[in-house]
Amino acid sequence: MPPIFTVKNIDAGYNDTIIVRSMSLTVDEGEIVAIVGPNGSGKSTLLKSLLGFAKLFSGQVLYQERDVTGKAADQLVSLGIGYVPQINNVFPNLTIAENLDMGAYCRKGKASIKSAMEEIYDMFPELKMRKNSLAGNLSGGERQMLAIARAMMAQPKVLLLDEPLASLSPKPTSAILSKLENIEQAGMAIVMVEQNIKKALSISKRGYVLIDGACAMEGEADSLLTEDSSRQRYLGFEAKRD
């Protein structure tokens, strides 16, 4: 079975500056793939270029073997590609329920939206308990859960996440990772850009390491965590000894 999402030889950046060069990746249905690397390596730029938020100089983006290169973000959402930005990813002046309703803008029929919301509340019971609370009053972890849940209201088949663990303490980090594993088990593909390398690779099947805008390494997540001098140099840590 071909990958559900494929990126081929992407050059991307801003204005006339290329930041990401010749980047390619694939993700299969029901698979988490991590894009990791140090700050400033081009991870978020790569993700943004796929949705038109950064300039795509060259390359190709395929979704379900269909060429979607250059399509606007709202078109991609309608096709089945969800996106959660790192910041400004919820409406703080709206309640949790209202945020989720906003996430279903491309769906038709009240019954369909209600069914989707019930599914979300089953997966995120923490949100159901506070569904009438303003998003602006939520903790960082709760906001991130809401941002992911809102993107899922459109029932995407691929979910693109930009730094979902940024600035989170250990407890909410673990909670977010657990939710992502549940989403993966439900059959959704996830591409996760993340600076928390160990945590991202711990739940991923495969990973890509970006250094200075280029892919320095790729492979099975477990192999990227194996002790090796090159891995220590690129990933910035030593693997745990048995």
C-alpha positions as CSV (number, residue, x, y, z in Angstrom):
1,M,0.0,0.0,0.0
2,P,1.5,3.4,-1.0
3,P,2.1,6.1,1.7
4,I,-0.9,8.2,2.6
5,F,1.2,11.3,2.6
6,T,4.4,12.0,0.6
7,V,6.8,15.0,0.4
8,K,9.3,15.0,-2.4
9,N,12.4,17.1,-2.7
10,I,11.0,20.2,-1.0
11,D,12.9,23.5,-1.1
12,A,11.2,26.0,1.2
13,G,11.7,29.2,3.0
14,Y,10.6,32.9,3.2
15,N,10.9,35.7,0.6
16,D,14.0,34.8,-1.5
17,T,15.7,32.7,1.2
18,I,15.7,28.9,1.0
19,I,15.8,27.4,4.5
20,V,14.9,23.8,3.8
21,R,16.6,22.0,1.0
22,S,15.8,18.7,-0.9
23,M,13.6,17.4,2.0
24,S,11.6,14.2,1.3
25,L,9.5,12.1,3.7
26,T,6.6,9.6,3.7
27,V,4.0,8.6,6.3
28,D,1.7,5.6,6.2
29,E,-1.8,5.3,7.5
30,G,-1.8,4.8,11.2
31,E,1.8,5.8,11.7
32,I,3.5,8.5,13.7
33,V,6.5,10.1,12.0
34,A,8.7,12.6,13.9
35,I,10.7,15.4,12.4
36,V,13.3,16.4,14.9
37,G,16.4,18.5,15.2
38,P,17.8,21.6,17.0
39,N,16.1,25.0,17.0
40,G,16.5,26.8,13.7
41,S,17.0,23.6,11.7
42,G,13.9,24.3,9.4
43,K,11.4,21.9,10.9
44,S,8.5,24.3,11.3
45,T,9.4,26.0,8.0
46,L,9.0,22.6,6.3
47,L,5.6,22.0,7.8
48,K,4.4,25.5,7.1
49,S,5.5,25.2,3.4
50,L,3.2,22.2,2.9
51,L,0.2,24.4,3.8
52,G,1.2,27.6,2.1
53,F,2.3,29.5,5.3
54,A,5.9,29.5,4.0
55,K,7.2,29.7,0.5
56,L,7.5,26.5,-1.5
57,F,10.2,27.0,-4.0
58,S,10.2,23.5,-5.5
59,G,9.1,20.0,-4.8
60,Q,5.9,18.0,-4.6
61,V,3.3,17.1,-2.0
62,L,1.1,14.0,-2.5
63,Y,-1.9,13.0,-0.4
64,Q,-3.4,9.6,-1.2
65,E,-1.3,9.7,-4.4
66,R,-3.0,12.9,-5.4
67,D,-0.8,15.9,-6.2
68,V,-1.9,18.7,-3.7
69,T,1.2,20.9,-4.1
70,G,0.4,24.5,-3.6
71,K,-3.2,24.1,-2.5
72,A,-4.5,26.5,0.2
73,A,-4.7,25.3,3.8
74,D,-8.5,25.3,3.8
75,Q,-8.6,23.1,0.7
76,L,-6.1,20.7,2.3
77,V,-8.3,20.5,5.5
78,S,-11.3,19.7,3.3
79,L,-9.4,16.9,1.6
80,G,-8.4,15.4,5.0
81,I,-5.1,17.0,6.1
82,G,-5.3,18.6,9.6
83,Y,-2.8,21.1,11.0
84,V,-2.1,22.3,14.5
85,P,0.3,25.3,14.7
86,Q,2.5,25.8,17.6
87,I,1.0,29.0,18.8
88,N,-2.4,30.8,18.4
89,N,-4.0,27.4,17.9
90,V,-7.2,28.0,19.9
91,F,-9.8,30.8,20.1
92,P,-9.3,32.0,23.7
93,N,-12.5,34.0,23.8
94,L,-14.6,31.0,22.9
95,T,-15.6,28.0,25.0
96,I,-14.2,24.5,24.5
97,A,-17.4,23.5,22.8
98,E,-17.4,26.5,20.5
99,N,-13.8,25.9,19.6
100,L,-14.7,22.3,18.6
101,D,-17.7,23.6,16.6
102,M,-15.3,25.9,14.7
103,G,-13.2,23.0,13.8
104,A,-16.1,21.4,12.0
105,Y,-16.6,24.2,9.6
106,C,-16.0,22.0,6.5
107,R,-18.5,19.4,7.7
108,K,-22.2,19.3,6.7
109,G,-25.2,18.5,8.9
110,K,-25.8,19.0,12.6
111,A,-26.0,15.3,13.2
112,S,-22.6,14.7,11.7
113,I,-21.0,17.5,13.8
114,K,-22.7,16.3,16.9
115,S,-21.5,12.7,16.3
116,A,-17.9,14.0,15.7
117,M,-18.1,16.0,18.9
118,E,-19.2,13.0,20.9
119,E,-16.3,11.0,19.6
120,I,-13.9,13.8,20.5
121,Y,-15.3,14.0,24.0
122,D,-14.8,10.2,24.4
123,M,-11.2,10.6,23.4
124,F,-10.7,13.8,25.4
125,P,-12.8,13.4,28.6
126,E,-10.8,16.3,30.1
127,L,-12.4,18.6,27.6
128,K,-15.9,17.3,28.1
129,M,-15.8,18.1,31.8
130,R,-14.9,21.7,31.0
131,K,-16.8,22.2,27.7
132,N,-18.3,25.5,28.8
133,S,-15.0,27.0,30.0
134,L,-13.3,29.6,27.9
135,A,-10.2,28.3,26.1
136,G,-8.3,31.3,27.4
137,N,-8.7,29.9,31.0
138,L,-7.1,26.5,30.2
139,S,-3.7,25.4,31.2
140,G,-1.0,24.9,28.5
141,G,-1.6,21.2,28.3
142,E,-5.4,21.6,28.1
143,R,-5.0,24.2,25.3
144,Q,-2.9,21.8,23.4
145,M,-5.4,19.0,23.8
146,L,-8.1,21.4,22.6
147,A,-6.0,22.4,19.6
148,I,-5.5,18.8,18.5
149,A,-9.2,18.0,19.2
150,R,-10.4,21.0,17.2
151,A,-8.3,19.8,14.2
152,M,-9.7,16.3,14.5
153,M,-13.3,17.7,14.3
154,A,-12.7,17.8,10.5
155,Q,-11.9,14.1,10.6
156,P,-8.5,14.3,8.9
157,K,-6.6,11.2,7.8
158,V,-3.3,13.0,8.2
159,L,-2.5,15.3,11.2
160,L,0.4,17.7,11.0
161,L,1.6,18.9,14.4
162,D,4.0,21.8,15.0
163,E,5.8,21.5,18.3
164,P,2.9,20.0,20.3
165,L,5.0,19.6,23.4
166,A,6.5,23.1,23.5
167,S,6.7,24.7,26.9
168,L,4.8,21.8,28.6
169,S,5.9,20.3,31.9
170,P,6.4,16.5,32.2
171,K,2.8,15.7,33.3
172,P,0.9,17.4,30.4
173,T,3.7,16.2,28.0
174,S,2.9,12.6,29.0
175,A,-0.8,13.3,28.6
176,I,-0.4,14.7,25.1
177,L,1.8,11.8,24.0
178,S,-0.8,9.3,25.3
179,K,-3.5,11.1,23.3
180,L,-1.3,10.9,20.1
181,E,-0.8,7.2,20.6
182,N,-4.6,6.7,20.9
183,I,-5.1,8.8,17.7
184,E,-2.5,6.6,15.9
185,Q,-4.2,3.4,17.1
186,A,-7.5,4.8,15.6
187,G,-5.8,4.7,12.2
188,M,-4.8,8.3,11.7
189,A,-1.3,9.2,10.3
190,I,0.6,11.9,12.3
191,V,3.6,14.0,11.2
192,M,5.0,15.7,14.3
193,V,7.7,18.4,14.3
194,E,9.3,18.5,17.7
195,Q,12.3,19.7,19.6
196,N,11.8,17.3,22.5
197,I,13.7,14.6,20.6
198,K,13.5,11.7,23.1
199,K,9.8,12.2,23.7
200,A,8.9,12.5,20.0
201,L,10.8,9.4,19.0
202,S,9.5,7.4,21.9
203,I,6.0,7.2,20.3
204,S,7.1,7.4,16.7
205,K,7.7,4.6,14.3
206,R,10.1,6.5,12.1
207,G,12.0,9.8,12.3
208,Y,13.8,12.4,10.2
209,V,16.6,14.5,11.6
210,L,16.9,18.0,10.2
211,I,20.2,19.9,10.5
212,D,20.6,23.3,8.9
213,G,17.6,22.7,6.6
214,A,18.7,19.3,5.3
215,C,17.9,15.8,6.3
216,A,21.0,14.5,8.2
217,M,19.5,11.1,9.2
218,E,16.3,9.1,8.8
219,G,15.2,5.7,9.9
220,E,13.3,3.7,12.5
221,A,12.8,5.7,15.7
222,D,14.4,3.0,17.8
223,S,17.5,3.0,15.7
224,L,17.8,6.8,15.9
225,L,17.9,6.5,19.7
226,T,20.7,3.8,19.6
227,E,24.0,4.9,21.1
228,D,26.3,6.0,18.3
229,S,28.7,8.9,17.9
230,S,26.9,10.4,14.9
231,R,23.5,10.2,16.7
232,Q,25.0,11.8,19.8
233,R,26.3,14.7,17.6
234,Y,23.1,15.2,15.6
235,L,20.5,14.6,18.3
236,G,22.5,16.2,21.2
237,F,22.3,13.4,23.8
238,E,23.8,10.1,24.7
239,A,21.6,7.0,24.5
240,K,20.7,5.3,27.8
241,R,22.9,2.3,28.6
242,D,21.2,-1.0,29.5
